Amino acid sequence: MTNTEPVYDRIGVGYADRRRPDPRIAAHIAAALGDARTVLNVGAGTGSYELPDRSWVGVDPSEVMIRQRPRGSAPVVRGVAEALPFATAAFDAAIALLSLQHWSDPKGGLAELARVSRRQVVLTWDVEFYASNFWFVRDYVPEMSEWERSVATLDTARALMEPTRIEPVPVPHDCTDGFGGAYWRRPEAYLDPEVRASISGLALMTDGIAGRAVKRLEADLRSGAWHERNAELLDLDELDVGYRLVIADR
Ligand SMILES: C[S@@+](CC[C@H](N)C(=O)[O-])C[C@H]1O[C@@H](n2cnc3c(N)ncnc32)[C@H](O)[C@@H]1O
């Protein structure tokens, strides 16, 4: 393995099984795209959220992710946000869903999205909100925030995109897309190594830290301490965990 190998060639195995697009999140994304007919999906991965009512093209650096796109998916090219192989204003919209945090040059990548499209839609998260409100990070893996603070998330998108609007994306209690905050009402899920493998902030962390966090969570679930501390969550159908859609029009 070399340093230039796309990170998702390593951590993206099995992604399509555990990161299935969630219809309620899809509705938020569709509203943000508005009347855009042609959409470039940057960091498209396995093609989640490329709903057939629009014309899509995907771009992603990882062969492992591209190979998991279902048969009949939109065309995809291998490439990176920082150097999009498309003409200026080629698309109505460009979208990047939970991908910005992996870019080596977020400023260059976001400028590329604005070059090739008239609307840009970025799904990212508010690291500080997530760190202080989401029990899994706050009480078990605060170390995850260290990595998150070192990469591009909401603050970067807000500073660089001159957004028209920023919208919260609440997470349904039975969310089918297994990103970091998806299991806020299903704590046992984080005990499953396959679930953790599909959450990049955990997959990129040393086994020791994640292992200790999981042991503490397991003990709290067994003793009832987790339920005592988080009882109010069990009555909620959705929760704002900190995910945000950043929408800009150039
Ligand atoms: C968490 S996955 C999200 C995939 C998809 N957008 C989704 O919502 O399921 C992050 C994706 O970003 C891709 N990625 C990483 N670095 C990138 C870059 N510099 N430019 C574009 N995509 C990148 C990864 O290969 C991976 O497929």
The ligand as an SDF file (V2000), in Angstrom:
LIG
                    3D

 27 29  0  0  0  0  0  0  0  0999 V2000
  -17.9940    8.9510    3.2430 C   0  0  0  0  0  0  0  0  0  0  0  0
  -17.7650    8.6030    1.5360 S   0  0  0  0  0  0  0  0  0  0  0  0
  -19.2560    9.3810    0.8760 C   0  0  0  0  0  0  0  0  0  0  0  0
  -19.6910    8.7570   -0.4190 C   0  0  0  0  0  0  0  0  0  0  0  0
  -21.0400    9.2780   -0.9480 C   0  0  0  0  0  0  0  0  0  0  0  0
  -20.9740   10.7020   -1.2170 N   0  0  0  0  0  0  0  0  0  0  0  0
  -22.1390    8.9680    0.0300 C   0  0  0  0  0  0  0  0  0  0  0  0
  -22.7920    9.9140    0.5270 O   0  0  0  0  0  0  0  0  0  0  0  0
  -22.3770    7.7790    0.2990 O   0  0  0  0  0  0  0  0  0  0  0  0
  -16.5200    9.7800    1.0330 C   0  0  0  0  0  0  0  0  0  0  0  0
  -16.1490    9.6720   -0.4400 C   0  0  0  0  0  0  0  0  0  0  0  0
  -15.2990   10.7670   -0.7850 O   0  0  0  0  0  0  0  0  0  0  0  0
  -14.3210   10.2660   -1.6870 C   0  0  0  0  0  0  0  0  0  0  0  0
  -13.1550   11.1730   -1.7250 N   0  0  0  0  0  0  0  0  0  0  0  0
  -12.0570   11.1510   -0.9360 C   0  0  0  0  0  0  0  0  0  0  0  0
  -11.1890   12.1230   -1.3200 N   0  0  0  0  0  0  0  0  0  0  0  0
  -11.7640   12.7800   -2.3660 C   0  0  0  0  0  0  0  0  0  0  0  0
  -11.3710   13.8850   -3.1900 C   0  0  0  0  0  0  0  0  0  0  0  0
  -10.2140   14.5160   -3.0070 N   0  0  0  0  0  0  0  0  0  0  0  0
  -12.2050   14.2720   -4.1840 N   0  0  0  0  0  0  0  0  0  0  0  0
  -13.4010   13.6340   -4.3630 C   0  0  0  0  0  0  0  0  0  0  0  0
  -13.8150   12.5930   -3.6120 N   0  0  0  0  0  0  0  0  0  0  0  0
  -13.0210   12.1740   -2.6260 C   0  0  0  0  0  0  0  0  0  0  0  0
  -14.0120    8.8810   -1.1510 C   0  0  0  0  0  0  0  0  0  0  0  0
  -13.3730    8.0560   -2.1110 O   0  0  0  0  0  0  0  0  0  0  0  0
  -15.3940    8.3930   -0.7820 C   0  0  0  0  0  0  0  0  0  0  0  0
  -16.0530    7.7170   -1.8320 O   0  0  0  0  0  0  0  0  0  0  0  0
  1  2  1  0
  2  3  1  0
  2 10  1  0
  3  4  1  0
  4  5  1  0
  5  6  1  0
  5  7  1  0
  7  8  2  0
  7  9  1  0
 10 11  1  0
 11 12  1  0
 11 26  1  0
 12 13  1  0
 13 14  1  0
 13 24  1  0
 14 15  1  0
 14 23  1  0
 15 16  2  0
 16 17  1  0
 17 18  1  0
 17 23  2  0
 18 19  1  0
 18 20  2  0
 20 21  1  0
 21 22  2  0
 22 23  1  0
 24 25  1  0
 24 26  1  0
 26 27  1  0
M  CHG  2   2   1   9  -1
M  END
$$$$
